[in-house]
Amino acid sequence: MNRTCQITCLVLSVIVILIGCSVTPQAKEAAVSNPSPEFSEPSVEPSGTPKPAGFDIDQAPIANPTDSKFPHFSLIEGYQPVKDSKESKDVDFDRYEFFDGAKMISLEGRLTTIFAKNESGARPAAFKIMKTYESLVKKIGGVKVFEGKNYDRYSNDFKYEDPRHRLDHKTKSELGVYAVRLPDREIWVEVFVNNYSDDDYYLTVVEKKTLDVKAGLLTADEMKEAIGAEGRVALYINFDFDRADIKPDSLPIIDEIAKLLKDDPSLKLSIEGHTDNIGKPDYNKQLSDGRAKTVMSAVTTKGIDPKRLKSVGYGQDKPIADNDSDEGRAKNRRVELVKVQ
């Protein structure tokens, strides 16, 4: 290599070194944290982000047993229950749905809803009301499930609506949900503060339990007698919530229906599903139809010819009792066997 080439290479080397020294530490850090596009990870659109699983009571700590009596929590000082409120209720067994921020959680058990109003003129903020009950729940070992705006749950597709919530017109009212996991049961609490009136709130408490069944099972002979007299008989079959699956405790009813049909080979039946008026009419019709089909399918597995049966769902269109009471709604949630001529 001649001297001219050596000088040229030396100059180029110096230039490269100077350029490298001119890159600031910040620029080097940016280069590392922002690789070239061809090597970058594909971005994830917000719409593609999976929804959170929400609250799982089985993951909550088990609290120490409590001697407190249902409903376990009192109203805030200065508030009194509103007498004869249509939204208030106190029943031994009912169903309620709590929002956990991602989904609705259905609970069955002892239930009370109190509509409380402050007559003193004092109006604590909704945040203070919710934090009061959060503190009480945590004091006995419970946890916060959700705190936020009521409209958050209306962005979720759920079927069961409490009449109180319809009054709110899906507004920005405040909602707080809390739960206590005890060794032998669960206690759930909901605080609902209406943004239309900041001097009242709703307190709902559910103590989860199974239904103490006090009704007896209709035998095939009793079904036959009712159908002979009225042309139909109402059966109360337990299904999984919001589904058409028959619960195990109601499977003996299927056996009795099959026995009824086997004892009278000429008998043909229409199996008709009915619901109460809670929820949307179209959905109730679809649910009742699915449940009637499930009963029909279960009966045919007992050796009954499907040609002797048909099924239909009427939803809430044919009530036999008043839907304004828990007892009436329970009577309306039924499956009827109707004799087909």
Buried (B, 14 or more C-beta within 10 A) or exposed (E): EEEEEEEEEEEEEEEEEEEEEEEEEEEEEEEEEEEEEEEEEEEEEEEEEEEEEBBEBEEBEEBEEBEEEBBBBEBBEBBEEBEEBEBBBBEEBBBBBBBBBBBBBBBBBBBBBBBBBBEEEEEBEBEEBBBBBBEBBBEBBBBBBBBBBBBBBBEBEBBBEBEBBEBBEEEEBBBBBBBBBBEEBBBBBBBBBBEEEBBBBBBBBBBBBEEEEEEEBBEBEBBBEBBEEEEBBBBBBBBEBBEBEBEEEBEEBBBBBBBBBEEEEEBBBBBBBBBBBBBBEEBBBBBBBBBBBBBBBBBBEEEBEEEBBBBBBBBBEEBEBEBEEBEBBBBBBBBBBBBEE
